[in-house]
Amino acid sequence: MKLTKLFLIIILTFSIRSVSWCQTTCECNTPAASDIGNLRNQISKSKPDTAQLRILHTLGNYYLNSNHIEHNADLDSALFFFQKALFFSEQLHVNTGCGRITSLTMIGETYFAENSEVSIEKGKESFNEILKYYQANGDKQGEAGALSDFGLALRDLNAPQQLIYFKMALEIYHKFNNTEKEVITRYYIAQVYHSESQDSLAENELLRLIDQYGSTNFKVLDRVYWLLARINRYRGNLNKSLAYSLKSIELMQKTKDELRAEKFYGELGEIYQELGETEKSIEWYRQTLILREKMQIPREFIFRTEGFIVKGLIKLKRPKEALNEISALEKRYPPADNFIKGIVAQIKAYCYEALGENHMAEKYYLETVRQFSNRDDEIGEIGRYDLGKFYVKQKEYGKADDYLRGALIRSAIVSRKRDIYLLLSQIDSAKGNNIAALNEYKHFKALSDSIFNDTKSKQIAELQIKYETNQKEQDISLLKKDNLLQQEKVAKANNARNLTYAGIVVLVLFSGLLFYGYRIKQRNNVEINEKNRSLNQLITEKEWLLKEIHHRVKNNLQIVMGLLQRQSSYINNDEALAAIQNSESRMHSIALIHQKLYLSENLDLISMPGYINELIDYLKDSADVGTRIHFNKEIDDVYLDVAQAVPLGLILNEAITNAIKYAYPNGESGIIHVFLHQDSTLLNTLVIADLGPGLPSGFNAERIDSMGMNLMKGLSKQLGGIFQLEIENGVKIKIEFKTEKYISFITDSDIIEKSRYV
């Protein structure tokens, strides 16, 4: 289906917004929906800086430009991120780049997108603030850029005001000889003229650009030819339209700037469609669809492109294939709003009409008109035109007449006006209104002649031949380049072969020398391997002996513990019994260390988390505390050698035993905290704390004559650490000491030790 003037305005709006964003120095693309969660997460974790400003603008840009916008809530989200960026940029005193100016620009864009009286005024305030900034700093080029952005933001809202801002910007660019910006601003002016149906003014502006700058490499020139192609297609000048369209693609390929390739391909597809070259039309539409599905672009463009392909397939007598295509596209992208639902209904109506299912076709045509009912523009009229054309085929002339005469009023494309006049002629002829039918047929004939005549047909044929010839010449040029590359490859291969032969001779001589050295080295290696085997055997035997020593020490300690247990059964004195039990507990803490060592792959180091957990379990079982005392453990992955692990184990045994006995006597419940932390300086902090009644008031820790307390103090000195006792809110014992080396572990059995003495 032919694109309407309003559809063109939508395309121009989309491209203008992209250009406006690119004019700022903050480079942000519209992200994919799958990236939004990650970007939001980055915002929550990062501090306000230029990187965060860029993320905020990217998120705002997503909600402003993405194809998912259906409600003002999306614009509210965009405004939230842009205003947050503005707040941070003012705090950071960042004006350019991703700073205050970009934030104000995008806030203005968002307010204009809301399109209410209040929001439009707020948008103008944002842009006026930008203009004041550049004027205050005497930056005329910046002021021109702001004027241009202001004009772009006013799209569809106030064309006369747009032209004023563009012309003011143009004057500054011309004064400062900024030719490239001058060219693109003239292109914007031509776009405004075209959107206001002032095609003569638009064409004059575009032709002036080609006349002045056609020989330059400005990238905007491909868009100039594209817009000229579109204007001439609307007028029915298909010969000129085809020439301009092919030129736009040629320039795009030359500059390798394929950002707008989908628009250029789509325009060429429409021209071939109107020329009746259906297969070529479908070919270019398919290229357009492939590109648009990869882009962050409003879905309506994807569906309308599919509509063109469907009409082409129907023309080629392939309606089932056409219906399958639109159904598959609808599944991939479920319609999100009434406009797209109307487009899908319209395309399905074409398919069912071509399949001869007139009842279904009428249903979908009426659905199209219903979905477009609130559109008093040419998009809505296309739906009425299609329904009127359908009713003419069904010979329901009364229904058809109403829809077609309404469509004729707003039809902007010459070829569609021509078709409507022919249909109206058929209606009036069927009704017996022969004079009216004759007049309408005359209109049809005049418009047909304006589109196709011998001269134009000849020009079109010549253009196609020229384009195809150019393509073949390009293919021949590529083949020649490939041939030269092949020749270069052959020459390189010959050189490589000669070098290879020379290399082989050198290699043979060198190999002889290497073999002689190899034989000598082998004899030496045999001796070295034998020595290594002996050393490995000695190491294995040493490790076995160390394990055996630790095992025997542990067994001997177990025997001593057994003797103490037997002795305790013959003692009636409570104090003596407690002393023996304490000794047994202390013995167990040491025995547990030796058990850990002989069971471990490593014979030097003890993993403190595992050791402390087992020691606490033993003390809990010994004191029969059950579940009444909860141990809150926070133990880092610390590894200590025997010299430090033994005194530390005895301190833990003493402190935990005291906490169980004195903090929670007589079956009371409570919590005991055990904390071991190692920082980056290898300073270890051990804390054992309870929430019991604490020690009596006036208690002096320095004068205490307790064996347990004196033992802990002595062991702390043995560790080279500091012993601290706090008696507020329970009793807290804290020891700080340093380890002598830093240990890093890959696995439990594979230890890499990096010495770092303190």
Secondary structure, DSSP 8 states (H G I E B T S, - for coil): ----HHHHHHHHHHHHHHHHHHHSSS------GGGHHHHHHHHHHS-SSHHHHHHHHHHHHHHHHSTT--SHHHHHHHHHHHHHHHHHHHHHT--STTSHHHHHHHHHHHHHHH-SHHHHHHHHHHHHHHHHHHHHTT-HHHHHHHHHHHHHHTTTT-HHHHHHHHHHHHHHHHHTT-HHHHHHHHHHHHHHHHHTT-HHHHHHHHHHHHHHHTTS--TTHHHHHHHHHHHHHHHT-HHHHHHHHHHHHHHHHHHT--TTHHHHHHHHHHHHHHTT-HHHHHHHHHHHHHHHHHS---HHHHHHHHHHHHHHHHHTT-HHHHHHHHHHHHHHS---SHHHHHHHHHHHHHHHHHTT-HHHHHHHHHHHHHHTTT--SHHHHHHHHHHHHHHHHTT-HHHHHHHHHHHHHH---HHHHHHHHHHHHHHHHHHT-HHHHHHHHHHHHHHHHHH--HHHHHHHHHHHHHHHHHHHHHHHHHHHHHHHHHHHHHHHHHHHHHHHHHHHHHHHHHHHHHHHHHHHHHHHHHHHHHHHHHHHHHHHHHHHHHHHHHHHHHHHHHHHHHHHHHHHTT---HHHHHHHHHHHHHHHHHHHHHHHHHHSS-SSEEEHHHHHHHHHHHHHHHHT-TTSEEEEEEE---EEEHHHHHHHHHHHHHHHHHIIIIIS-TT--EEEEEEEEE-TT-EEEEEEEE-S--S-TT--GGG---HHHHHHHHHHHHTT-EEEEE-SSS-EEEEEEE-SSEEEESSSS-EEEE----
